[in-house]
Amino acid sequence: MITIISHVVGDIVTEFDTIVVNSSNNQNTKKVEFFIDSLLVLTDEEKPFEYALNTLLFEDLSEVSIIAIAYDNNNDFASSDSISLIIDNRVDLWGNLYSRDTNQVVLPARSLTGSIPSQIIHLKELEILDLSSNLISGKFPDELWTLTKLRILDLHNNNLSDSIPSNIKYLNNLTELYLYNNFLVGNIPEELGILESLIELRLKNNDLEGVVPDELCNLTNLNLFNALGETNFSDNNLCPPYPICFNGYLGSQDTNNCE
């Protein structure tokens, strides 16, 4: 007799999920064959007998049927009962479920709270992330900087209190970056100057400090003013001397703590 002991009928499985079996004659079991939807996917000849199911090969909310067949040294065999498992690799962001191939997450003004979930790392095809005008707080998750297909990142009007990390350089497809009206601290990273496709870089009304890196002058397509004619960098704590390319474009700065 052989039994699948790791799961029961109707279990939801994600990512790589290990199917484990137990044979009542385990000492004499020579091998175990694993079948998915009647297709042989693995013959395991080493204990413990198990199979790593790659659920990412299946559609979300689809069902797969698993059967295991054990063979002893005499080549006699026994089959397990079939169990059906439900595949679900969708990503949950504030109660909204997204398939992993989605290219847009647009949730402005939804009263979202807490930090940006680390699960966002699974949305590798994401091109637009708009979480503007919410109550999101805390730090940027490191996982955010792995989303290298992002073109638009809009986090303005939130309560983010982190610094802008140098890892932002990995978002080299960015054309629009909106971080204004938060509580961001620290220096503007020079790595922003690598993102030469940037057209919109809005950092107004934060607590950014230190010098403006000369590397930002590499952003030759940058709009220095918003649609209202206001500078995109004002109302921070940025210190002179400013790069020549930004003379007259930084608006009001609190320089009380500048040397």
N, C-alpha and C positions, 0 to 999 in steps of 0.2 A: 504493500500500500504506500502511495506517495501523496503528500499533501502540500499545497502552497500555504506556508505559514506566515508570510510577511504581509499579506493583504487579504481582504474579504471583498465579496462582490459589492461593487458600487463605490469603492474607494476612489478618491481623486488623486491623481499622480501628476507630478511636475518634474521638470528638469531630467536628471538621471536618477531613476528610482530602481532600487535593487529588489528583484524578485527572488525570494528564498524558499526552498522546499525542504521537506523532511520526509525521509523514507523509513518505514517501520523496520526495514531490513537494511539499515544504512551501512552496516559494516560490509555487507556483501554487494552493495550497489556499485556497479562498474562505471556507469555513466548516466547522465540525465539529459534528455533532449527538451528544449524549450521551444514552444510553438506560439506564434502570435497570429491570430486569425487564420489558423491552419497552416501557416508557413513556418518551416523550421528555421529558427534564427540562431540557435546555439546548441552545440553538443559539449557539455561540461563533463570532463573526466577527472576532476579534482574536487575533493571536499574542501570547504562546504559548497554544495551545489547551489549556484545562484546565477542570476542573469541581470546585467545592468541595462535596464530599459531606457532608451533615449526617447523620451516623450516629445522632444522638439521635432521629431520626424513626422508627427501627426498633427492634424488640425485640432484647434481648441474645441472642447465639448464633444469630441468624437469618442467612441467606445472601442476598446480593444479587448479581444478575448485571449486569455492566457491558459495554456495547458502544458503540463510537464509529464514526461514519460521516463520512468526509471527502468534501467536494465541491470540484471544481476550477472554474476559470472557465468551462469548457464544460458545467458541471453534471453531468459524469461523477462517479461516486462509487465509493468503496471502503470496505469494512467491516472493522473489526478483529475478531480472535478475541474471543469472549466470555470474560470472566474472572469467577469467583465469589469474592466477598470475605465474610469473616465479621465480623459486627458484635459488638463486646463493649465496652460502656461500664461494666462493673461496677467497683466500687471495692474495692481490695485493702487491708484493714486486718489486719496481722499474719497474712497467709495466709488470711483469711476474706473471701470475695467477697460484696459487697452490691450489689443493683441500686440505681439512683439514686433510686428512689421508696420505698425502705425507710424506715420510721418508727421503727425500734428497732435499736440496736446494744447488745447486752448481753453483755459479756465479763468478768465478775468472776472474780478468782482464777484466771487462766490463765497466770501467770508471764510476762506481756507485758513486754517491755523496750523501751528506746529512747524516743524522743519520740512524741507524737501525730502521725501522718502528716498532712501538709498536704493530701493527697488527700481528707480528710474534707470539704473545701469542697463537694464534689460531692453530698453527701447533704442536699440542701436541704429534704427532707420530714422530716428527723429530729426526733422528739419526745422520745425517751429515749436518752441516751448513758450507759451504765454501764460504766466501766473500773476499778472499784474493786478494791482489794486485789491490785494487780499491782506491777511494778517499773518503772513508767513514770517517766522522769526528764526533766530539762531544763525548757524553757519551754512556755508555752501557744502553740500556733500561732495566728497572726492569723486564719487561716481559721475557727477555732472560733467567733469572734464573729459570723460571717455566718449562722449556723444559727439564724435568728430564730424558728423554730417549736419550738425546744427547750422542753420543760416540766420535764424532770428531767435534771440534769447531775451525775453522781456520779463523782468522781475521788478519793475518800478512800482512805487507806492506799496511797499511792504515794510516789515520791521527787521530786515536782515542787519545783523550787527557784526559781520565778519570782515576780514580784509579780502581784497581781490588777489587770489593766488597767482603765482607765476605759471601754474598749470593751465591757465586760460589760453596759453599759446597753442595748445593742442586743438582748439576749436578754430582751425585755420580756414573754415568755410564761412565764418561769421561775416555777415554784411550789416547786421543791426544788433546792437547791444544796449539795452535800456536798464540801468541800475539806479536811476535817480530817485530821490525821495525815499531813502532808506537811512540806516545808521551805520554805513560802512566806515571802517577805520583803516589806518595804515597808509602806506604809500600807493600811488598808482604804479603798477608793475611795468617795467620797461618792456616786458614781453608783449604788451598790447601792440607795440610797434611792429611786431611780426605779422599781425593780422591785416595785411595790406588790402583786403577786400572790404574792410569796414567803411561804411558810408555814414552810419549813425552810431555815435558813442556818447551816451548821455549819462553823466555822472553828477549832475547838479544836486545840491541839497543833501550832502552826506557829511561825514566828519573826516574826509580824506586829508592827509597832511603830507609834509615834505615837499620836495621839488617835483616839478612836472618833468618827466624824463624826455630827453631830446629825441628819443626813438619815436615818440608820437608824431614827429614831423614827417615820418615815413608814410603816414596815412594821408596821402595827397588827395583822396576823394572824400575826405571827411567833411561833413556838415558841422560847422562850429556853432550854428544857431539852430534853435528849434523853430517850429512853425509860427510861434508867437514872437519870434525875433529875439528871444532870450538866449544867452550863452548856455551851452550844454554843460559847463564846468563850474558855474558860480556857486556861491554859498557852501564852500568847503574851507579848509585851513591850509591851502596850498601856498608855499613860500616862494618868493622871488630869489634869484633872478629867474624869469620865465624864458622858455625857448622863444627865439625870435618869431617862429611861426605862430605862436600863441599870444604875442603882444596885442593887447586890446581885446582879446577874446575870452578872457577868464572871468570877467565880471567881478563881483564882490567876493573878497576872500578875507577871512579872519587870520591876520598874520601876527597876532599877539604873542604866539609861542615860537615864532621864527627867530633864528639867531640874527 
